[in-house]
C-alpha cells in the first residue's frame, strides 16, 4: 500500500485532519485540496449518510443552525441545502464530488472515516465500495470507524480485503476488561491500522501494537511537544490540524 512506501521514507506520516481546517472549512473539498497542496502525506475526512442516501463530507451526527440541532440522517440533501441557505451556512460537500480529487492525487493516502452509530451500515458501505475504483481503495484508502459493527460488516459481509482502521477513544482505556475486549476485537477484525487518542498513548501500547504487526496513527496532534512525544515513542503517523507540521 502507498502508506507504507511514504512511511518508510519519513520519520512520521502526516494526515491533514479534515483537510487544513485552520485555513478553510473542515471537511470541505477546498480544505482537503489545500492540505494536499501544502504537502501532507494523507488526508483524513469524515462522511455521513443523509436520509436520501447521499454521502456528505461532515463530522458530527447533527448540524446546528440558528440554535437548533438537525440530525443529518433524518434530512435529505435538498433539505440540508435549504436549511444552510436559510441560515447563511456553508453547505457540506458531497463525497462523490471529491472522487476526482482522490483519483487525480495517486500519491496521497485518503483516510475515510465513516461516522455511524448504526448496526446496519449496508447503504453507506455499498455506496463507498461501488463508487471508488477497487485499485484506489486497496492502494490509497483507509476505511476507518469507531463503529466495530460497521467494520465487522465491511470485513465479513462485504468480504472487503482493503486496509481498515479501528479508532479507539480514551474512554475505558484504564479498565483491564475493556483492554482485553479491544484486543479481541483487533484479533477478529485484523485491521492494518489502529488509530488512537493521544491521551492514552503509552510506550507499552505502542510496542504491543507494533508486536501485532499493526500501524499506529495518533490523533489529534497540534502542538510541537505532542509531535515530539509521538516521534520518540515510534508512532507511525499523526492526524493534525496544524498544517505547519507538513507545509
N, C-alpha and C positions, 0 to 999 in steps of 0.2 A: 504493500500500500504506500501511497505518496507520503503519508505522515512519517513513516519510518525513514524514508530517504532524506527528508528535511531534517528530522531529529538527529540523525547520525552526523550531520554537518554543523549542528548548532549546539550551544550549551543548553538551551532550553527552547521549547516550542511556544510561539506566541499566537494565541487566539484573540482576535478583536471581539470583545464581549458585546454582543448585539451590534456589531459593527464598530463605529467610532462615536459612541453616544455623547461624548463631551463636545463634539463638533456638529453633529446632526441628530435628528430624532432617532432614538434607538430602534433597531429592527427595521428601519426604513431601507429601501434599496439604495438610497443616497448615502446613508450611514455605512452600509455594508461595502459599497463601492469605494468609499473614501478610505476605509481601513485597508482595503486591498491596495489602493494607490499609494498609501503611506508605507507599506512594506510588511504587513502582518504575514505570518505563515499560514494562518487559517482564520476562519470567521465562525463565530457561534451565533446562531439565530434561533428564535422561538416561533413555533407555529401553533395555531389554534384552528378548530373547525367550527364554522358557522352553522346555523340552522338549515341552510340550503346547500350544505356540503361544499362550501368554498373554504379553502385554506388561506388564512391570513397570517402575516408576519406580526405577531403580537405576543407579549409576555403573560399578562395577567388574564385570569379567567373572566374578568369583568372590565368594563371601561366606565370611568366616572366622568359624567358630563353634567354641568350645571348642578353639581352637588348630589346627583343621583347615580346609582350604580346600575349598569345594564349588563346582564350575563351574556357573554359572547355567544355561547352555543344555543341561546334562545332567540338570537337575532339572525335575520337573513343579511346577506352582504348589502343589499339595497337599503334595508332599514338602518344598518350601521352607517352607510354613506349619508343618509338623510339626517340622522342624529348628529353626526360630526359636522355636517354643513350648517345645521341649525345653531350649533354651539361654537362655530368658528374653530373647530378642532381638526388637526390633520387626520385624513382617512388612512387606516392601516393598509399597507400594500398587499397585493395578492401574491402568494407564493409562486404561482405559475409565471408571473412577470419577472421573477428572479431567476428562473431556469436558464435563460440566455446568458446571464452573468456567470452562473456556475459553469456552463459549457464553454464559455469564452475565457475562462481562467483555469486551465488544466493544471497549473502549479500551485493552486490554493486548495486547502482542505476545508470542507464545509461541515461543521458540526450542527446537525439539525436536531434541536431539542423539541420533542413533542410534548406539549402541555396538555395533560388529560388526567382526570381522576376516574375515568370510566373503566369498567371491567371489559366491556366490548369496544374495541377500537378498530373494527374492520374497515370502516369508511375512510378514516384518515390514513391508515396504513396502505390500503389498496390504492388510494389516490397517489400517495407518495411513490409507491413501487411501480405504478403504471405510467407516471409522468416523467420520471427520471430514467435515462438510459442505464442499463444494468452495469456497464463498464464504469460509468461515473459513480454509481452507488458503491461499487466494490472498491474502486481506487481512490476516490476523492471525498467520500462522505462517511461520516459517523452518525448513526442514528442513536440518540440518547434520550433518556427519560428517568424521572423519579418513579414512574409507574411500573412496578415489576410485572403486573399482569399484562400491560401493553407489550413489554419486551418478551414475555413468555409467548404471547400470541404471535408476535413477529417471528420469533425463532422457530416455534413448533407447529403453528398453524399455517404460516406462510412459507415455512422452510427457508427462511432468509439466512444466507451464508455470509453476508457482508458484515463489516465491523459495527458492533453496537457498544454502547457505554451505559453502565449503571451509574446513576447520580445518587450520592449519599449526602444527606444533610448532617448537621452536627447533633441533632436530637438523638437520644438513645445511645450515643456512642461510648458512654461510660458504663453502660449496662452489659454485663457479660452475656446475658441471654440474647440480646439484640446483636451483639458482635458475632455470636455463633450463627444466628439466623442469617445475617448478611453474608457470612462465609458460605453457608449452604446455598443461598440464592446465587452467589457468584459461581459456585460449582455447577449448579443446574443450568444457568443461562450461558455460562462460558463467554463472558464479554471480552473483547480485546482491550477495552479501556475501563478504568474506574475514575469517576470524576468526584472529587472530594472537597468539602468545605475547608478552607484554610484553618479554621478554628479547631479542627480535630485532626490535623496532620501531625503525626509524630514520626520519629525516625523508625520506630518499630513497625508502624503501619506501612511506611514507605518500603521497608525491607520485606515485609510479608507480601505486599502486592507484587513486588518485583520477583519474589521467590515463586510466585504463581504464574510467572511469565505474562503479567498484565502491565499495561501502560497507565501511569498515573498522571492525570491532569487536575490541577487545583484551581478553585475559584474562590472569590474574585480578588485578584491581586492588583492593587492600585498604588501601593507605596513601595519605595525602594527597599526598606527593611524587610518587607514581606517577600519581595522578589529574591533578595539575598538569602533569606531563610530557605526558600524553595530550592535554590541552586545548591546550597550547602548540603541539603538532605537528599539530593539526587532526584528531585521531582522531574518528570519528563516534560510537562507543559503547563502553561497557565492560561487562564482566561482573564483578560484585563480590559478595563475601561480607559486605561491610561495609554493613549496612542504614542506617547513619547518613548515608551519602552521599546517599540519596534520601528518608529519612524526614522 
